[in-house]
Structure formats: C-alpha cells, structure tokens
Amino acid sequence: MRHTLVIDEAFGAPCVTYAARSAFSDLASAIENLHVHEGMPGAKGAGFIDIASGKRSERAVVRHPQAVAAITNWAKANVYDSAIWTALATNLHEPEKAGEPFSARAAIRYVDSLDARKTAAALNYIRQAPPEIQTPVRTAVNARWPEG
C-alpha cells in the first residue's frame, strides 16, 4: 500500500488544484498520455469529461461524483472542450488498513510502520506536493517529522 494524493469526498480536504493544457488534440490520446505520465495501472483510472458529447468517466462518477460535477462546471466556465484527471481510488479498502478508518493519525501510524527507505520515500512524496496542498495528513506529517 502507499499513500498518494487522491480525490476523496468522504475523508479529503478541499485543496487548490492546477490545470495544464494537453499537447494532444484528442481526448483518447490525452488520457493515454496522462496514464503513462502518472504511472497509473491503466487508462481506465483516468477521470474525464467531454463537454460536447456529455460523456464522462463512469469510474470517476462512482469514485467522486461531486468532484466530477465541479470539474464539469469548471471546464464549461473556462471554455474547455474536455478535462482529464487522475481519478485514482482510495486505498482504504486494502488489508493493511482493515478495521481502521482513515484519519491523519492512521496515516502517521502507517508511515511510522515503514522501513527507513519507504518512510523517506513517503515523506519525500508528501513534501513534493505543491505547498498549497494543505491537508490534515500533511500537517500531521510535518509535526511528526519536521524538516530541517
């Protein structure tokens, strides 16, 4: 299991997000590029909306319907033809987490349980997120493992 930034409507925190225009002119190619760039297990994990056709990623709708609606409204307001994002699922269902609901405290316990190499990688990942991404987990990590 690993911690990663995901859209989680149950346990997440609202954060600033960023957008970049794709170099690809068609939605399928842009989704494939996102899949490869992000090291996603498959392109089906990408969220997407196509404004003209109304098509959208059903997987994303199941995983985070409010975010799909917000992204659709944002794309329309900014006159985009489509939008794509990493619609990764939460990993709270994995056996290592069984019986413990997600919380910043649970995340700290998880990172604490890792060997030194994996702890360093987890801390590096959290710290490399844009500074505007402030979540309860990031705050707890910074308190537990201050930089410096």
Stockholm file with secondary structure:
# STOCKHOLM 1.0

chainA/1-148         MRHTLVIDEAFGAPCVTYAARSAFSDLASAIENLHVHEGMPGAKGAGFIDIASGKRSERAVVRHPQAVAAITNWAKANVYDSAIWTALATNLHEPEKAGEPFSARAAIRYVDSLDARKTAAALNYIRQAPPEIQTPVRTAVNARWPEG
#=GR chainA/1-148 SS CCCCCCCCTTTCCCCCCCCCCCSCSSHHHHHHHHHHHHTCSCGGGEEEEETTTCCBCHHHHHHCHHHHHHHHHHHHHTTCSEEEEECCCCCTTSGGGTTCCCCHHHHHHHHHTSCHHHHHHHHHHHHHSCTTCCCHHHHHHHHHSCCC
#=GC SS_cons         CCCCCCCCTTTCCCCCCCCCCCSCSSHHHHHHHHHHHHTCSCGGGEEEEETTTCCBCHHHHHHCHHHHHHHHHHHHHTTCSEEEEECCCCCTTSGGGTTCCCCHHHHHHHHHTSCHHHHHHHHHHHHHSCTTCCCHHHHHHHHHSCCC
//
